[in-house]
Amino acid sequence: MARYLEALALLVAAAGFLSAILAFAGGLWTGFDILEHLRLHMAAAALLFAAGAAALGFRWAAGGAALAVTINVAAVCSTPPAALYADAMPSTHGLHTGGAATITEAAAPQGAPPTLRIMSFNILKSTDNAARAAALIAAERPDIVALQEFQHRDHALLDLLAKSHPHRTYCSKREACGVALFSARPWRASGIIADESHRISADHHGRRASVAWAVVEAPGVRPVLVMDVHPRKPIRRGRQQVDYDFMVAQLDALRPAGAPVIVAGDFNATPWSRNIRWFAKETGLRWARHWQPTYSDRHLIPSVQIDHIFVSDDIRLQSIAELDAAGSDHRAIIAELVLPAAKPEPRAAPVAQIESNLPSVY
C-alpha cells in the first residue's frame, strides 16, 4: 500500500512540476497562459504537498514538489521594473477642499511637489452598485478616476459624479467599449480610441480593444497623458495579445517625446505574466508595485492580482493601496503620484502633438 501511495505522490509531484514548466508556454495555448496567472496558487499547493510528502518519507515526491515551488516563485519574482518611490513627504490626502480633489501646489504642504491621486476600478458591468461606487470615490477623493466595464447607460453613476468629477470621456456611441475617465479638474484634450481593424473577432459582449485618454494639466506641472485600458481575458488564443498590441500602438501615437504617462486599468494579467512583462518592456513604463489580489471570480478562479497602474520614469510613487470592492468582483486601487515639474517650453505643444497624432477618436 505504501508503495502505491508513494507512486501516486510522485505522479502528483510530476504533474505540479510539469504545470510550472508549461506555464512558460502561454503563447502556445490558452490553458498554459491561465496557468501563468496562477503561479502563486500553484506554489502554495506544491509547498503544502512537499511538506506532506516529506513527512511521509516520500523523498522523491517531496523533491519534485519543492522544485515546482522554486520554479513558480522564481517566475513570480520576474515582475516588471517597479515605479520609484518619492522621498518621504507628507501625503496631500485629506487636504482637498470643497469636496473636489486638486493637484495644484496650493493643495499640498508648502515646499512639497504637486501630487495626483488616481483610482482604477472595474465596476462590474450590469451590477447596480452606482451608489456604493460613488461613495467610495467620494471617500477617497481621487483627482482622476479610471473606470472599466462602464456603460453609457450608467446614468446613476454619471449623475453622482457630476459635481465632484464633471470632466469625463466615455463611450457614448459604442457601449461595448467599457473604459471611461473622470476628472475633478479640467483637462486640455481627451477621447476614446477603439480598434476597428477587425484583426480578431469581438468578444461575446461585442467589445473590442479600446483606450480612454486625457491630457491633464495643473500650474507648475508638466502635462500628463493618462490612459485607461481594459484588455480582454486570456481565454481565447491571441485575443489578449491583440489588445496589448493595440494599447502599445495607441500609447506610441498619443505620447509626445518625453511626456509623463500614467496607464491604469484592469489588465486581466498578473504582474509576472508574459503580456505584462512585454507591455512594460515595449513602453518603458514602471509598475506601481502592490501585492494584494484585486479580482476574485466567486465560482471558478481564485483571487488574482490583475488591476494595475503603470507610470513613466519621471513620475514617482508616493503610495498605493487596494480599496473596497463596493459591490464589484474587483477591488479598486488608488495611487498617489508625485508629478514632474513643468519645463520652460510652451505647455500647449504636447497637446497639439497628441491631437495631430490621433488616429480615429469618437
Secondary structure, DSSP 8 states (H G I E B T S, - for coil): -HHHHHHHHHHHHHHHHHHHHHGGGTTT-HHHHHHHHTHHHHHHHHHHHHHHHHHTT-HHHHHHHHHHHHHHHHHHT----B--B--S----TT--BTTB---SGGGS-TT---EEEEEEEE--TT---HHHHHHHHHHH--SEEEEES--TT-HHHHHHTTTT--EEEE-SS-GGG-EEEEESS-EEEEEEEE--S-SS---TT----EEEEEEEEETTEEEEEEEEE----SSSTTHHHHHHHHHHHHHHHH--TT--EEEEEE-SS-TTSHHHHHHHHHH--EE----S--B--SSS---B--EEEEE-TT-EEEEEEE---TTSSB--EEEEEE--B--SS-THHHHHHHHHH---B-
